[in-house]
């Protein structure tokens, strides 16, 4: 994950990789890179084991099941991509405790290594080719294992997404377009090229030190630079192993080195790498303009699920009308796909519906109804503005199949996540003006980070008016709680109206937390706005549950 970290619990400090909680040794022990240290007396850290066994990384979510995709008609595994990588590994691997602990875990989990390699199979050759063309060390081909376990659909609650785990700002900075239709952070082609540019930038930023560049890829160049400067001021070494960095970053680089060591000499650790052919198996095909993914899948003789899995950057039922205009297709399907594409007229690329405008309609409502965007409707109907008239007709592009058929689209992935049971009762909350995760969570008596997770969002994300949020409760809540009125769900509550005198250091959030009420309620009870500072001595009216307030 790039440039962002936050704490989900006392056990984890989360960035775009699995966390560790053991106490790292501060000093590096010099050992020969050829020696084998197993350190059987060192237990695998609890959260490493839990995170990886629960499917890889502590804060990275894998919302989509793996898909087996036929990539070639003829299988020949005599030439293996791992050998190509192995011959070009150049990083010295310190045989210290921080590396050995990570390597021990990987070496003891052959099933995990197999699962990750199977995910990497469609993409690894492309990644290796891109790295070689950019004159990059091939250790970087292993970085998606650390970041996302090679899952292009992976995301974290730090708002990082994709195989290379970019947050929105850094993704944009390095060429990954993001909009309603498309997210380049999940596009394997765009994100790989962006990751290479970012790593090259970091390598130059840290004067050619790849370990510092990798640490900065995890936690941001500013944080690593400050650590370097702090050591320099104290006349201490400024190499990666000597820096005071967050725990997740201190474990992040050793994870990559541990993987490189395993790839370099798998027999020494009694593991066998799942074979991936050393040949191209996918091709980005220029499609020229927008196309329905269901129709594209038919042309390529792929299932819709297979096509979406190879093209995870597309959020909806069709490609982005403004590009990129390419689809990743298995090599042995490319010629059939191109031939079919030539026979498809532009109007046949999408399904169409003639819609009669009704009173009260707006372009926004119509776009939402047909799961498209306003720009597409305006473009198709040659509209210059947003004004429409009841009784007139619009031509609307629509999905060729039921939206449920596009199971890997953003909407369907979200629906699957929201419908996964997390409690005994599911509540739908409609976002109103002034709502935020904190207030909503207080209203329903749930954790605000969990609330964000249930809805595929980060706690700091902005909510939209009318947005539907799923809330899972372990017990029934009162009817009052089901409205947007913020009421304690405790059935044994004893409510009292009190007057509270603001003290020095008080804030809306601190008072709300103290009395187990919401900031919105404090505003409503006192006709105040949270943007204005509270003054010591100011009197506030509160309605509190005296059995629950501190």
N, C-alpha and C positions, 0 to 999 in steps of 0.2 A: 504494500500500500504506500502511496506516495504522499509525503508532507502532512500526515495526520495521525494522531493517536489519541485514544481516550480509554478510560477504565470501565470495563463492564462489571467487574467484581474485584474483590480484594485479591483474588487468585490470579487474575490475568490483566496485563497491560497490553492492549491489543493494537497491533499494526497489521500489515498484510502478510502475516505468516503465523505459524503456530508459536505460542508463547512457551517460555520455560520458567520454572520457579526455583530451580536449585541455585545455590550460591556459587557463582563462578570463581575460579581462582584468578586473582588479580595479576599474577606473574606468569609469563609463558615459560614452559620448560622446554629447553632445546633438545630435540630428539631427531634422529635420522628419519627422513620421510619414508625410508624403505622398511623401517621397523614396524612391527605390528603390536599395538598396545590394546588389550581388550578391557582391562580394568573391571574384572567381574565383580569386584567389591563395590562398584558404583551402581546403585540402583537407577533404573530409568526414571527420570522425573515423572511424577504422577500426571501432570497436565500434558506433557508430551504424549505419553501413552494414551491418555483419554482423548486428546484432540485428534491424534492420527487414527486411532482405532474407530473413532466416531466419524470417520471419513475426513481425515487429514488435518485441517488447521482449526485452531480454537475459535477464531472469529470469522472464518470464511465459510459462507453458506453455499451448499451445493443443491440448488433447487430442482435440478433435472437429472433423471436417471441416465446412466450411460447407455449409448446406442451402438450396436454393432453394425458397422457400415462396410459393405463390400467395396474394396478399393482396387481390386485387380482381378482379371480373369485367370491369370497364371501366377502362382505363388512360387517364389524362389528366394529362400532365405539364406543362400550361401554367402551373400554379401550383406553384412549387417551394419546398420548406422552406428551402433555403439563402437565398433572397431574404428570407424572414421573419426568419431569424437575422441576415442581413447588415444589415438595417435597424435592428437593436437592439443592435449591437455598440458598446460604449462605452469599452472599455479603451484608453488610449493605448499604442501599440506603439513601444517604443524601437527605433531602428534601429542597435543596437549589435552587436558581433561575436557575442555569445551568442545573440541572436535570429536574426541573419542566417545563421549556420551551420546552425541547425535548419531555417530556412525553405528554404535552398538544397537540403537533402536532400529535404524533402517535395516541393518544386517539381520536382525531377529524377526523382521516382518516382511518376508518374501511376498506374501499375498498383497500387501500394500504396494510394493514395488511393481508387481505385475499389473495391478489395477491402474496405476499411474501411467505405466508404459503403454497399456492398451488405449488409454485416452490420448496419449501423445502420438500414437501411430499415424493418424492422418496428417499431422502438422510437423513432425520432427524434421523430416527431410527439408521441408521449406525453410524452417527456422535455421538449420545448419547452413543451408545455401546462403541465406541472407547474412548470417554472421560472417561467413567466409568472405563474401563480397565486400563487407564493411571492414575486413581485417580485424575482426574481434576475436577474443579468446573463446574457445568453444565450451568453456565452463558455463558460459551464459546460456547455453542450450538447456542446462539443468535448472535455471532459475525459475521457470514456471512450476517446477515441482515444489519449490519452497513457497512460492507465492500463492498458488491456487490448486496444486496437485494436478496441473494440466487441464483444468476445467474452464473452458471459455465462458460458461454461464455463471461461474462463481462470483459471489459478491460478499461484501462485508458491511457491517453496520457503521463503519467509518466512511461509507459511501464509495469504497473502491470496488471496481468491477472488472471482470474479464480475466483471461489467462495470466496477464501481466499485472493485474491489480492496480489500475490507475484510478485516482480520484478525479472528479470532473475537471477541475482547474488544470491539473498537470496533463490530463488527456488532451484538452484543447490546446495547451501550450505546445504539445508535440504532435499536432496534426490529426487528432482524433475528433471528427465531427460528432456532435451529439444533439439529437432533437427528438421529436415525437415519433418519427418513423424509424430512426436509426441511431445506434450507439457504437461508434468506432472503437470504444474500449473493449468491446466483446468481439469485434471483427478480428479474426486471427491475422489477416493480412495487414490491416492498418495498425493494430496494436503492436505487432512484432516490429514493424518498421519504426513506430514511435518509441518503443522500448530501446531499440538500438540507438536512436538519436539521443535519448535521454541518458543512456549509459555512456555514450561518447562524450556528451557534455560534462557529466560528472567526472569522468576520467581526466578530462582536461582541467576541470575546476580544482581537482586535488593533485595536480602536477604528476599525473601518470600513476598514481597509487590506486590499483584496482580494488583493494580491500576497503579503502576509505570510500571509493565510489559506490561499492555495493552497500556499505553501511548507510550512505546517504540515500541510495535508492529506497531503502527501507524507511528511514526516518527524516529525510530531508537534508539538503546540504548545509542549511543554516545550523542545525543542531550539531552535526558532525564538525563543522568548522569551529564552533564555539568550544567543543571538547578539545580540539587540536590546540586552539589558542590558550585554553586554560592550562594544558600540560606544558606548553612552551613557556608560559610565564613562570612556571614552577621549575623550569629546567629539567622536565621529565620527558621521556620518549614520547613521540607523537604518532607512533604506528598504531594500527587498529587495536592490537592486543593490549595496549597500554592505556587506552582512552576510557574515560568514565562515560559510558553510554547507557541508555535504557536497556533493561534486561532482554527485551525482545530483539533489539539490535545486536546485543552481545551474543545472542544465540543464532541470529540470522545468517551471518557470514560463516560460522562453523557448520551450519546445516549444508550450505552449498559446498564447502570444502569436503565435508564428510561424503556427500554424494559423489563428488569428483573422485575421491579416493576409492569408493566402491566400484565406480565405472572403470577406473584404471586397473584394478586388480580384484575382480569379483571372486576368483577362485580362492584367494587368500582369506575371504570371509565366508566361504561356503554358500555363496548365492549365485543364482543364474539370472541374467538379465533377459527379460522377455524380448524375443527377436523382432526387430523392426527393419524392414528392407531398406537398403541404402539406394533408394530410387524415388523419383518424384511420383506421387500418387494423386495429387490434386492440382487443378488448374483454375485460376480466376478467369472466367469467360465474360467478355464484354457483351452486355445485353442491350445497350443503347438507350433504353428508357424504362420506365416503371413497368413491373410485371407482377401479377398475382403469384405468390409462392406456390400455391396449389397447382396452377397451370405449369409453372416452371418445373415442378417435381414430375408431373406427367411427361413433359418433354424429355426430361433426363432419365426417365424410367427409374425414379427413386420414390420411396415413400416420402410423404410430406415431412415426417419426423426426421428422416435422414437428411433431407435438404436443409431443414432448419438447423439441424445439429452442425452441419458444415458451414452454415451462414448465420451464426448466432448474433451478428450485429443488427439484424433487422428486427425491430420491435413489434411489427404489426403483421398483417396478412399479406402485405405487398412490400416491394422494395421502396426506397425513398424516391419520390417523384423527381427530386433534384439531385439524385446521385448520392453515393457512388453507384454507377451502373455496371456492376459485375456480380456474378454469382460464382461461388467456389463449387466445382463439379469434379467428381472422381475422373481420373484421366480416361478410363476405359468407357466412360459415358459421354465424353466431351463431343465427339463427332455427331452422335445421335442428337444430342441437345442442340448443337449449332444448326443441324439440318432442320429440326423441328422449329427452331426459332425463326428461321428464314420463311417458313410457310405461315407464320402467325402474323396476321395484320395488326397494326397498332391498336385498332379498336377491340381486337380479340384478346389483347394482353390482359384486360380487366373485364369483369362483368359490370353491367350498367343497369341502373334503375331510373325510370322517369318519375320524379316526385312533384306532386302538386303542393305548392306553398299554402300553409294554413294560417289563419289569424293567430298572432302571438308567436309565430315562428321567427327565428333569427338564424343567421348562418352558423352561429355557434351551436345552437340546439340541433340543427339539422346534421352538422358534422358529427356531433356526439351520437346522434341516433344511428348513423350509418358507419360509425367507427372509422371516420376519416378526419381530415383537417380542413379548416376554412380555406386555406390557400389552394388546395386541390379543387374544391368546388368552384372557387372564383376563376381559376385557370380554365377549367373545362367549359364553364358557361360564359366566359369572356366578361366577367364582372369587374368593374374598376373599383367600386366601393363596396360597402357592406349592406347597402339598402336593398331590400327585396320586397315584393308586393304579393299579398295573398291572392291566390287564384292563378298566378303564373306557375310555370313548370321549370324545374332544374334537372339536369342530367347528373346523376350521382354515381361515382365508381364504387362498387361494393365487392365484398369478398365472394369468390366463386363457390366456396363451401361455407357451411356453418362455422361461426367463429370458434366453436369448441373443437373443430378439426385441427386448428392451428395450435396444437398443444404446447409448443415451445415459444409462442408469442409472449410478449411482456404481460398482456392482460391475463392469459391463461396461466402463466407461471405465478402471477400474483394471486389469482383465484385459488390455485392449488395450495399456495402457502396459507392464505387466509382461512381456508376450509379445513386445514389440518387441525384436529382437535387438540386444544391446550387446556381444557377444563371441562366442567360439566355443563356449562351454559354459554352459548354464543350470542353476543349482543352486537347489533349494528348501530354505530354512532354516526350521525350525519354532521359534518363539520359546519359550524356557524361562525359568524364574525367574532374574532377575539380568541378563538380556540387555539390551544397549543398542546403538545404532548403532556407537559407537566400538569396543566389544569385538568385535562381529560382523565389522566391516570389517577389524580387525586379524587376526582368525582366517582370513579368506579372502583377505587381501592385496589389498583394494580400498579405494578412497577412501570415507570414511563419508558425505560429501555426495552422491557419486554413488549410493551404496547407497540413501540416502533418496529421491533423485530417481527411481530405477528403480521404487520402490514407492509413488510419489505422495505422499510425506510430506516433512516438514521434519526436519532433523537433531535438533531438540530435542523432537520429538513422542514421546509415551509409547508403548511397544510393549505389545501385549496377549499374555498367555499363549496359546500355540497359534496365534498369527498366522503366516501363511505369507509369507515374504519371498523375493523372487526376487533371486538374485545372478548376475551375468554375469562369467564369467572368460575371459580371452584365451587361457589355456592350461589343460591338464588339471591338476587338483589331486589330491593323494594321498588315499587312502581315509580316512586319519585325519582329514583336514580336513573330510570330508563329515559326520563326526559332530559333536556339539556340543562335543567336546574341542578346545581351542584349540591347534592345532599349526601351525608354520610350513609353508607349502606348498612351500618350496624343496626340491626333490628332492636337492640337493647339500648339504643342511644338515649341519653338524657340531655335535651337541648336547652341551652340557657343563653339569653342575650346579655352580653357583658360589655363594659367599656374598658378599652385598653389604652394605656398611656405609652406613647412611642418613646423608646429609650435610645440613647446614643448607640449607633451601629446597627439599628434595626433597618430592615428593608421589607418590601412586600413579600419576597420569597421567604425570608427568615420568619416573619410573623405567620405566614400561611403554613409553614412547616411546623411551627411551634403549636399551633392550635388545630392542626389537621383540617384546614379549610383550603379553598382555592384562592388564588390571587384575584380571579374574576369576581368571586363573591365579595372580597374586601372592597374592590372597586365599586361594585353595585351597592353594597350596604352604605358606603360613605360618599358616593358620587365623586370618586377620585379616578385618576389615570395613573397607571403604574409608571409612566414615563416621567412623572414628577416626583422629586425627592420627598420623602417623609421627614418631618422636622421633630427633633426631640421635644417632648411635652405635648405633641399633638394627640388628641383623643380620637380613638377609632371605635366604631360600633361593630361588634362581632357576634355571630350566632354560632356557638360551639357546642360540641358534645363533651360535657364535663367528665364523662367516663373515659374519654380518649385523649383529651388535650393534656399537654405536659404542664 
